[in-house]
Amino acid sequence: MHVDLEGEGFGRLIDSARQALRTAGEPLPDVTGEGESAGGLVRATAGGAGTLDSLRLDPRALRAGSQELAEQIVEAVNAALSDLRSRAGVAPPVPGVTGLEAELERLQEEALTRLDAFTGAIGDVLARIEGRAG
């Protein structure tokens, strides 16, 4: 990916990053998501803040072993969160920020490289001016 760091390209890049950061922490619209597992014996509801609002277990679900019940709860909660994102029109979360960190580091290195080249060019121009004046 090439990013234009000349002229207004850098400004647009920074503006886009700021807007993304502003909206990243905003709660989702006033919607809820619902999910279930075990044929409806385990039901979960997720709220606009991306949190679990409720978890309902039919008493029959308790007959399952603890490991199976835990898996059913995880399945229902994940389904509720997925439903919430779908209803709110939000993309699934990026697993981890490693890619973002790497991209920001690359952009920083590219910006510093260009800044070094720019300051070097200014130094060359000043040296030429001083050489002509002396």
C-alpha positions in Angstrom: 0.0 0.0 0.0 1.4 3.4 -1.0 0.3 6.4 0.9 0.8 9.9 -0.6 2.6 11.9 2.1 3.1 14.9 -0.1 0.8 17.9 -0.3 -2.6 17.3 1.1 -2.3 13.5 1.1 -0.7 13.5 4.6 -3.4 15.8 5.9 -6.1 13.6 4.6 -4.5 10.6 6.1 -4.3 12.2 9.5 -7.9 13.4 9.2 -9.1 9.9 8.3 -7.2 8.4 11.3 -8.7 11.0 13.7 -12.2 10.3 12.4 -11.7 6.5 12.8 -10.4 7.0 16.3 -13.4 9.2 17.2 -16.0 6.7 16.0 -14.2 3.6 17.3 -15.2 4.2 20.9 -18.7 5.3 20.3 -21.5 3.0 21.4 -23.6 1.3 18.8 -27.0 2.7 17.9 -29.9 1.8 20.2 -30.2 -1.8 19.1 -29.8 -5.2 20.7 -28.6 -8.5 19.3 -30.0 -11.9 20.3 -28.4 -15.3 20.1 -29.3 -18.8 21.2 -27.9 -22.3 21.4 -28.9 -25.8 22.5 -32.2 -25.5 20.6 -33.1 -22.3 22.4 -32.3 -23.6 25.9 -29.5 -20.9 26.2 -30.4 -17.4 25.1 -28.2 -14.2 25.2 -28.9 -10.6 24.5 -26.2 -8.1 23.7 -26.7 -4.3 24.0 -25.5 -1.3 22.1 -22.4 -0.9 24.2 -21.2 -4.3 23.0 -21.9 -5.9 26.3 -23.9 -8.8 27.4 -27.3 -7.6 28.7 -28.8 -10.8 29.7 -28.3 -14.6 29.7 -31.2 -16.9 30.2 -30.7 -20.6 30.9 -33.7 -23.0 30.6 -33.5 -25.4 33.6 -33.2 -28.2 31.1 -29.8 -26.7 29.9 -28.4 -27.4 33.3 -28.6 -31.1 32.6 -25.6 -30.8 30.3 -22.2 -31.2 31.8 -20.3 -28.0 32.8 -18.1 -28.1 29.7 -21.0 -28.5 27.3 -23.0 -25.8 29.1 -20.0 -23.4 28.9 -19.7 -24.1 25.2 -23.4 -23.4 24.7 -23.2 -20.1 26.6 -20.2 -19.0 24.5 -22.1 -20.0 21.3 -25.2 -18.0 22.4 -23.2 -14.9 23.5 -21.2 -14.9 20.2 -24.4 -15.2 18.2 -25.9 -12.3 20.1 -22.8 -10.1 19.5 -22.8 -11.1 15.8 -26.5 -10.3 15.6 -25.9 -6.9 17.3 -23.2 -6.0 14.8 -25.4 -7.0 11.9 -28.4 -5.0 13.1 -26.2 -2.0 13.8 -24.4 -2.2 10.4 -21.0 -2.6 12.0 -18.2 -4.7 10.7 -16.9 -7.5 12.9 -14.0 -6.4 15.1 -10.4 -6.8 13.9 -8.8 -9.7 15.8 -6.0 -7.8 17.6 -4.3 -4.6 16.7 -1.1 -6.0 15.4 -1.8 -5.1 11.9 -2.8 -1.6 12.8 0.3 -1.2 14.9 2.5 -2.4 12.1 0.9 -0.1 9.6 1.3 2.9 11.9 4.9 2.0 12.4 5.5 1.7 8.7 3.8 5.1 8.1 5.9 6.7 10.8 9.1 5.3 9.3 8.1 6.5 5.8 7.2 10.0 7.2 10.6 10.2 8.9 12.4 9.0 5.8 10.7 11.7 3.8 11.3 14.3 6.4 15.0 13.4 6.5 15.2 13.7 2.7 13.4 17.1 2.8 15.7 18.5 5.5 18.7 17.2 3.6 17.5 19.0 0.4 17.0 22.2 2.4 20.6 21.8 3.8 21.9 21.3 0.3 20.1 24.5 -0.9 21.4 26.5 2.0 25.0 25.2 1.4 24.7 26.3 -2.3 23.4 29.8 -1.3 26.2 30.2 1.3 28.7 29.0 -1.3 27.6 31.6 -3.8 27.5 34.4 -1.2 31.0 33.6 0.1 
